[in-house]
């Protein structure tokens, strides 16, 4: 059965951090759905370079509906962390054990979901102090995989970040722990 | 002697949170200078509604050069917290005892400067969890004055926020503690 991937975003996402996972994960044969506080509206990246229509409202879905969650960065996470549905969805997903991939400022949403304590992760450097204050262990690496939490720092890390998402969904534990 | 006020900002500030303090504090007779990592360049708000030329580079100034510091919100603080000079300037200012007025996302810069521990403050609600994790006490009020730290939440709070800045500079302790 086709694996389903949720991308959780709203306006002001870092354009490439939604576009690249969306396109590469679709090309890899997964069903990719854009989840947002509001379904059926167009959301645009902070650079105005990528616009996409959202598929489902976050309130209408649960972690059990998907095989993995991807959270792009930019200023979208700063907005999503004010939405209780987005925060609950993120927390439930991490606690479900399914892969959650967060890049750049997406760590802000992980902090609001209270799932970074005692986890090792990376993020955009401005958020590192917030991760540490939340009890997380920040490291400055292109890719960090801590159990089901897959994190990267910035658009330049996208190739290895997306490789790790695919590996995690396909259950390639050997590659994930490498 | 004319009192000098520093406004610390870079691109993507919340337009009204730079424009309103800048104009009202100038009108009140203060000398207002825009401080940025780079001097003599134009910076523009995230809404594209206000552009201003920066006066001085943050590396070239110190807290002793000013009577108060104002930090607008928006996404400017997220960028400034990556600049060691801006972080040091903010920390030195708070530790100097001179008034520091931070609105909206400006609390992020206070967190990076490690000056929120055991302080009571307010900020944009998405940042509240980061303030609490940094050891600060977040309250949801239009204006919070804790010793030399003056904080507000959002553009709607600007009138009372700017009143408090003026009171603090003029040493109107009675009004500040009201």
Boltz contact constraints between the chains, C-beta under 6 A:
constraints:
  - contact:
      token1: [A, 78]
      token2: [B, 126]
      max_distance: 6.0
  - contact:
      token1: [A, 81]
      token2: [B, 126]
      max_distance: 6.0
  - contact:
      token1: [A, 82]
      token2: [B, 125]
      max_distance: 6.0
  - contact:
      token1: [A, 82]
      token2: [B, 126]
      max_distance: 6.0
  - contact:
      token1: [A, 112]
      token2: [B, 129]
      max_distance: 6.0
  - contact:
      token1: [A, 125]
      token2: [B, 82]
      max_distance: 6.0
  - contact:
      token1: [A, 126]
      token2: [B, 78]
      max_distance: 6.0
  - contact:
      token1: [A, 126]
      token2: [B, 81]
      max_distance: 6.0
  - contact:
      token1: [A, 126]
      token2: [B, 82]
      max_distance: 6.0
  - contact:
      token1: [A, 129]
      token2: [B, 112]
      max_distance: 6.0
  - contact:
      token1: [A, 130]
      token2: [B, 130]
      max_distance: 6.0
  - contact:
      token1: [A, 133]
      token2: [B, 133]
      max_distance: 6.0
  - contact:
      token1: [A, 133]
      token2: [B, 134]
      max_distance: 6.0
  - contact:
      token1: [A, 134]
      token2: [B, 133]
      max_distance: 6.0
